[in-house]
Amino acid sequence: MVENVLVIGAARSGVAVSRLLVKMGYHVLLTDQKEILQKNELESLGIEVYEKGHPDSLKERQYAFLVKNPGIPYTAPFVAYFVEKKIPIYTEIEIAFRARKDFSYAAVTGTDGKTTVTTLLYEMLKSEKPALVAGNIGTPLSECALTAENQEYAVALELSNFQLLGIDTFAPTVSTVTNLAPDHLDYMDSLESYYSSKMKIYEHCDPQAWFIRNVDDENIVHFAQNIPCKVIDFSLFRKDVDLYKDDTYAYLHDQILFKLSDLKIVGDFNVGNAMMAACMAYRMGISLESISRVIASFHGVEHRIEYVGTVRGVRIYNDSKATNTHAACAALSAFDQNVILLCGGKDKHISFDDLKQFDSKIKHCFSFGQTQDAFQSIFTHQTSCQTMENALKKAFDCARPGDVILLSPACSSFDQFKNFEVRGEIFKDLVAQLGGEAI
């Protein structure tokens, strides 16, 4: 008898996992609050498509399990009904893993840095073997599982805690939690539940797998317990650990991974990101020569302390991906003085007090969006603006040669922009328009 699976949410990952489930032999029902543009094509595959709402009739069917878009809260009424009925609810990561056990997975989560680690890791993997990059970084893993030919791939996989909440057997070869800081408190029940959800990344690993544990992060040390696989302790400051550095090299045990001066991306935190990526690549079978070569050629991730250009002697950086204070602190720590900070966005109910430590290096803060006034008590020199464009105009008026203009919002983008990528692209366009000269 063919089992039913209900997929809630028809975004890119929902459509991909629906197709994959059909290929796996399930009968799929797909529902979304909005219009589903691929409705006819999906129905031609035998998928039952329900758009512009979730009809109550779907509650009357029997399901082997549900697959939920990671962004839909478990407290949403339609989802909560199935939670109460104790029907298993997965995210597409779990389904893709079940479909492609032949892939080897290197999984990265954490509050910040995960995109840099994942991107750098992917560059290392693809230098020597067939490789894919997927997950929270853009391409659904189900899409990779569906379209990849009958070939074994090494997968660099970025995972959000939303995606990790819906796994049940997923077991990577190597994994890490880059760091933990307050985030997503508009979605999670508590800070503890957010931190705990990240630890699901190693929950089902076998003893031969590796988990890289950042012992510099007290939250990780506290929450990373009962680890079933080999633990690789990592530190930027200690040398009594497995993954460490001195003034010249990064090491795994007594093995040199790469030379620190070869790294092009700025900030101590990026040294840590590179060390984690290199260690993961090493576990996945990549040679030290390839690791060093990629380290030397890597110029960073778009929207993450991305150098935009210099206008009238003022350096400008796009850090739109900094959607919380922890990421903004990391960016500010990469600069010395005379930073003109552009920040603000959607309120995620997170304190901005961590930013006070950088007050002495902030020449002026121009904050915008929903949280524009929240920075008045954080920085000595602060001006509230309605939009990012207003903030940038004022920043240009304020800036003098030698200053740095840094967009590092410390907030999500959803009050005024579709996502942080759009926010970053608009920022770069505005710099080109308002700069008044070639960049």
C-alpha positions in Angstrom: 0.0 0.0 0.0 1.4 3.4 -1.0 1.8 5.7 2.0 0.7 9.4 2.0 3.0 12.2 2.9 1.8 15.8 3.4 4.2 18.6 2.5 3.4 22.0 4.0 4.9 24.9 2.2 5.5 25.0 -1.6 8.7 27.2 -1.7 11.7 25.9 -3.6 12.5 23.2 -0.9 8.8 22.1 -0.7 8.5 21.6 -4.4 11.9 19.8 -4.6 11.1 17.4 -1.7 7.6 16.7 -3.2 9.2 15.6 -6.4 11.8 13.5 -4.4 9.1 11.8 -2.3 7.2 10.8 -5.5 10.5 9.3 -6.8 10.8 7.4 -3.5 7.3 5.8 -4.0 5.1 8.0 -1.7 1.8 9.6 -2.6 2.3 13.3 -2.0 -0.1 16.0 -1.0 1.3 19.6 -1.2 -0.4 22.6 0.4 0.5 26.3 0.7 -1.2 29.5 1.8 -0.2 31.1 -1.5 -0.7 30.3 -5.2 1.5 27.5 -6.4 2.9 28.4 -9.7 4.0 24.9 -10.6 0.6 23.4 -9.9 0.0 21.8 -13.3 3.4 20.3 -13.6 3.2 18.9 -10.0 -0.2 17.4 -10.6 1.1 15.7 -13.7 3.4 13.8 -11.4 0.5 12.6 -9.4 0.9 15.1 -6.6 -2.3 16.5 -5.0 -1.9 20.2 -4.9 -3.8 22.5 -2.5 -3.1 26.2 -2.8 -4.4 29.5 -1.3 -5.0 27.9 2.1 -4.9 24.6 4.0 -8.3 22.9 3.7 -9.6 21.0 6.8 -10.1 17.9 4.7 -6.3 17.4 4.8 -6.6 16.7 8.5 -8.8 13.7 7.8 -6.2 11.8 5.8 -3.7 9.3 7.2 0.0 10.2 6.7 3.2 8.3 7.2 4.8 11.6 8.1 4.7 15.3 7.3 7.4 17.5 5.7 7.3 21.2 6.8 9.0 24.2 5.4 11.6 25.2 8.0 10.3 28.8 8.2 6.8 27.7 9.3 6.6 27.6 13.1 5.4 24.5 14.8 2.9 26.7 16.6 1.1 27.7 13.4 -2.5 26.3 13.8 -2.4 23.9 10.9 1.0 22.5 11.9 0.1 22.4 15.6 -2.9 20.1 14.8 -0.5 17.4 13.6 2.0 18.1 16.4 -0.8 17.3 18.8 -1.6 14.1 16.9 2.1 13.1 17.3 2.6 12.6 13.6 6.3 12.8 12.7 7.2 16.1 11.1 10.5 16.4 9.2 12.3 19.0 7.1 13.5 18.2 3.6 17.1 17.6 4.9 15.9 14.4 6.5 14.1 13.1 3.4 17.1 13.9 1.1 19.4 12.1 3.5 17.2 9.0 3.4 17.2 9.1 -0.4 20.9 9.6 -0.8 22.8 7.7 1.8 25.6 7.3 -0.8 26.5 11.0 -0.4 29.0 12.0 2.3 28.0 15.0 4.3 30.0 17.8 6.0 27.4 19.8 8.0 27.8 23.3 9.4 25.5 25.1 11.8 25.9 27.9 14.3 24.7 31.5 14.9 27.3 33.1 12.7 30.1 32.2 10.3 28.3 29.1 8.9 28.0 30.4 5.3 31.7 31.3 5.2 32.7 27.9 6.6 30.4 26.1 4.2 31.5 28.1 1.2 35.2 27.6 1.9 34.6 23.9 2.7 32.8 23.5 -0.7 35.7 25.1 -2.5 38.1 22.6 -0.9 35.9 19.6 -1.6 35.3 20.4 -5.2 39.1 20.8 -5.8 39.5 17.1 -5.6 36.1 15.3 -5.9 32.6 15.6 -7.2 31.0 18.0 -4.7 27.8 19.9 -3.9 26.9 22.8 -1.7 23.3 22.8 -0.3 21.0 23.6 2.6 20.5 27.0 4.1 23.0 28.4 1.7 20.5 28.4 -1.2 20.0 25.0 -2.9 17.7 22.6 -1.1 19.4 19.3 -0.4 16.3 17.5 -1.9 16.9 19.3 -5.2 20.5 17.9 -5.2 19.3 14.4 -4.3 16.8 14.6 -7.0 18.9 15.9 -9.8 22.3 14.4 -9.0 23.3 11.6 -11.3 24.1 8.1 -9.9 27.4 9.4 -8.5 28.7 9.7 -5.0 29.0 13.4 -4.0 30.7 15.1 -1.1 28.2 17.7 0.2 29.0 20.9 2.1 25.8 21.5 3.9 24.8 24.6 5.8 22.0 24.0 8.3 19.8 26.4 10.3 18.3 25.3 13.6 14.9 25.4 11.8 16.2 22.6 9.5 17.8 20.7 12.3 14.5 20.6 14.3 13.1 18.3 11.7 15.7 15.6 11.4 15.5 12.0 12.8 18.3 10.0 11.2 20.6 12.5 9.5 24.2 11.6 10.2 27.1 13.6 8.7 30.7 12.4 8.4 31.9 15.6 10.0 30.0 18.5 11.6 30.5 21.6 13.6 28.6 24.4 15.5 30.6 27.5 14.7 29.3 29.5 17.7 26.1 30.2 19.7 24.6 33.6 20.4 21.0 34.8 20.9 19.0 34.7 17.7 15.5 33.7 16.4 13.8 34.4 19.6 10.8 35.5 17.5 10.5 31.8 16.5 11.9 29.7 19.3 10.3 29.1 22.8 13.5 30.1 24.6 17.2 30.8 24.2 17.9 27.3 25.6 15.7 25.6 23.1 17.5 27.5 20.3 20.9 26.4 21.5 19.8 22.8 22.1 18.3 22.6 18.6 21.8 23.2 17.1 23.2 20.1 18.9 20.9 17.9 16.9 23.6 18.1 14.2 25.7 15.3 15.7 22.9 13.4 17.5 22.8 10.4 15.1 26.5 10.3 14.1 28.4 7.0 14.3 31.6 6.7 16.3 33.8 7.3 13.2 32.3 10.7 12.5 33.9 13.9 13.8 32.3 16.8 15.7 34.4 20.0 15.9 33.7 21.6 19.2 34.5 25.3 19.7 35.7 25.4 23.3 36.1 29.2 23.1 32.3 29.4 23.2 31.0 28.7 26.7 27.5 28.1 25.3 28.8 25.3 23.1 30.8 23.8 25.9 27.6 23.8 28.1 25.2 22.4 25.5 27.5 20.1 23.5 27.1 17.0 25.7 26.7 13.2 25.1 28.5 13.4 21.7 28.4 10.0 20.1 31.3 10.5 17.7 35.0 11.6 17.9 35.3 15.2 19.3 37.9 17.6 17.8 38.3 20.4 20.3 39.0 23.8 18.6 40.3 27.1 20.0 41.7 30.3 18.7 43.4 31.0 22.0 44.4 27.7 23.6 47.0 25.2 22.4 46.0 22.2 24.6 43.3 21.3 22.1 43.2 19.3 18.8 42.6 22.2 16.3 44.7 25.3 17.2 47.1 28.0 15.8 50.2 29.8 16.7 51.4 33.1 15.1 52.3 31.4 11.8 50.2 28.3 11.2 46.9 26.5 11.9 47.3 22.9 13.1 45.3 19.8 13.6 47.2 17.9 16.3 50.9 18.3 15.0 49.9 18.5 11.3 50.1 22.0 9.7 46.8 22.7 7.9 47.7 26.1 6.4 49.7 29.3 6.8 47.8 32.1 8.4 49.3 34.8 6.3 47.8 33.1 3.2 44.3 33.9 4.4 42.7 36.9 2.6 39.5 37.5 4.6 39.7 39.9 7.6 39.1 39.3 11.3 40.2 36.7 13.9 36.8 35.1 13.6 37.5 34.3 9.9 40.7 32.6 11.0 38.5 30.4 13.1 36.1 29.8 10.2 39.0 28.8 7.9 40.4 26.4 10.6 37.0 24.7 10.9 36.6 24.4 7.1 40.1 23.1 6.7 39.6 20.5 9.4 36.3 19.3 7.9 37.9 19.1 4.5 40.7 17.0 5.9 38.3 14.6 7.5 36.5 14.3 4.1 39.7 13.2 2.5 41.0 16.4 0.9 44.8 16.8 0.7 46.7 19.4 2.6 48.0 20.8 -0.7 44.5 21.5 -1.9 43.4 23.0 1.5 46.3 25.4 1.4 45.7 26.4 -2.2 42.0 27.1 -1.6 42.8 29.1 1.6 45.2 31.3 -0.4 42.7 32.0 -3.2 39.5 32.5 -1.2 38.2 36.1 -1.1 35.2 35.7 1.2 31.4 35.5 0.9 29.1 38.1 -0.6 27.4 40.3 2.0 29.8 39.2 4.8 32.2 42.1 5.5 32.4 42.4 1.7 34.6 45.2 0.5 32.5 47.3 -1.8 35.0 50.0 -2.7 36.6 53.3 -1.7 34.8 56.6 -2.3 36.7 59.8 -1.6 39.1 58.0 0.6 36.4 56.2 2.6 36.4 52.4 2.6 32.9 50.9 2.4 31.9 47.4 3.5 28.7 45.4 3.0 27.9 43.1 6.0 24.2 42.7 5.3 24.4 39.1 6.4 24.9 40.3 10.0 21.4 39.7 11.1 22.1 39.6 14.9 24.4 41.4 17.4 26.9 38.5 17.5 27.6 38.9 13.8 27.8 42.7 14.0 30.2 42.4 16.9 32.4 40.2 14.8 32.4 42.7 12.0 33.2 45.7 14.3 36.1 43.8 15.8 37.7 43.6 12.4 38.2 47.4 12.3 40.2 49.8 14.5 38.7 53.3 14.6 36.5 55.8 12.8 33.7 53.4 11.8 30.4 54.9 10.6 27.9 52.2 11.3 24.7 51.6 9.5 22.4 49.2 11.4 18.8 48.4 12.1 16.0 46.3 10.6 13.3 43.9 11.9 13.0 43.6 15.6 13.9 40.0 16.7 13.5 40.8 20.4 17.3 40.6 21.0 19.2 43.0 23.2 21.7 45.3 21.4 23.8 45.8 24.6 26.7 43.7 23.2 27.4 46.5 20.8 28.2 49.1 23.5 31.7 47.7 23.8 32.5 49.2 20.4 31.2 52.7 21.2 34.7 54.2 21.3 35.4 53.2 17.7 32.0 54.3 16.3 32.4 57.8 14.8 28.6 57.8 14.2 25.8 55.3 14.0 23.0 55.9 11.6 20.2 53.4 12.4 17.2 52.7 10.2 14.1 50.6 9.9 11.8 49.1 12.6 14.6 49.3 15.3 16.0 52.7 14.3 15.5 54.1 17.8 16.8 51.1 19.7 20.4 52.2 19.2 20.0 55.6 20.9 21.1 54.1 24.2 23.8 52.0 22.7 26.1 54.6 20.9 27.1 58.1 22.1 26.8 59.4 18.5 23.6 58.1 16.9 21.0 59.3 14.5 17.7 57.6 13.6 16.7 57.4 10.0 13.7 55.9 8.2 15.5 54.0 5.5 18.9 52.6 4.7 19.2 55.1 1.8 18.7 58.0 4.2 21.3 56.5 6.6 23.8 56.1 3.8 23.3 59.7 2.6 24.0 60.9 6.1 27.0 58.6 6.4 28.5 60.1 3.2 28.0 63.6 4.6 29.7 62.6 7.8 32.6 60.6 6.4 36.1 61.9 5.9 39.1 60.2 4.2 40.4 57.3 6.4 36.9 56.5 7.8 35.1 53.2 7.2 31.4 53.0 6.3 30.1 49.6 7.5 26.6 48.2 6.9 26.2 45.7 9.6 22.6 45.7 10.6 22.5 43.4 13.7 18.9 42.8 12.6 17.0 40.8 10.0 15.9 42.5 6.8 12.2 41.6 6.7 10.8 45.0 7.8 11.9 46.7 4.5 13.6 44.0 2.3 12.8 40.6 1.0 16.0 39.1 2.5 19.5 40.1 3.5 20.9 39.4 0.0 18.5 42.0 -1.5 19.4 44.4 1.3 23.1 44.0 0.5 22.6 44.4 -3.3 20.5 47.6 -2.8 23.2 48.9 -0.5 25.9 48.3 -3.1 23.7 50.0 -5.8 23.2 53.0 -3.5 26.9 53.3 -2.9 27.5 53.4 -6.7 24.7 56.0 -7.1 25.5 58.2 -4.1 29.3 57.9 -4.2 29.6 60.5 -6.9 32.7 58.9 -8.5 33.9 55.6 -9.8 34.5 53.0 -7.1 
